[in-house]
Amino acid sequence: MIKIAILTVSDSCARGERKDVSGQAIRDILSEGQFQVCKKKIIADSLKAIANQLKYFSDKADIDVVFTTGGTGLGPRDVTPEATVSVCERIVPGISEIIREQGYQKTKSAVLSRGIAGVRNNTLIINLPGSPKAVRESLEIILDVLPHAVEMIHGGGH
């Protein structure tokens, strides 16, 4: 079973002004099969808070994959990629590249997403966009490679 954490990055969700539909979309998609959502958290768009939560999930919570949603655009408070880069030991560019490339086929503005993917300790961190539609489309693209990625991170064969 692949252990998952979901981190929703949104000022309005953190203040309780808006429902977390993107985080719920991730949970709904992963509720079947080989994934177990173990942790879910909503935080404001703060580089330090995001980085600290990613460190907690990677260093102390025994999580295989962290999905973030939100904070990947061009807005002044969109800092999820910067927080992710600041905690990752290795970047996995192919994941974010394929999400943007395939996303562009459906929505031209997908190229404006700055999401990245990387590894900290034995945890794969993947930034997803903030819209529920983009979350679903992105997960459809990458779900099949996650078991192999997790196996490799934990020392499994290629």
Protein Blocks (a to p, Z undefined) as FASTA:
>chain_A
ZZdddddddfklmnopaccfklmmmmmmmmgojbccfbdcdddddfklmmmmmmmmmmmn
opabdcdeejiambfklcklmmmmmmpmbdcfklmmmmmmmmmmmomklmmpccdcddeh
jbccddddfbfklmmmmmmmmmmmmmmmmmmmnopaZZ
